[in-house]
Amino acid sequence: MKSTCRDELLHATRSIVKAKGENRFTPKEAVEYMQRNNTNYAESTIRTHIVSKCCANVNRHHVKVFNDYERIGDGYYKVINL
């Protein structure tokens, strides 16, 4: 089964925060992680998922949205369900 951008992104962000020992990441960290792991998704797609489509506390601009992340500061996000 082909994974979605959201699936890959959740794996990436959970791995990032686990390695850091704190529930905080940047879109840049997620993009770089996914690129190192040979994602087929464009940087713009990954960033859109983090900052809009999958972020619980922002204005919604998409038909289908998810509450995977929360914006916790300027350029920083956390995973809601670790």
Order of alpha helices (4+ residues) and beta strands (2+ residues): alpha-alpha-alpha-beta-beta
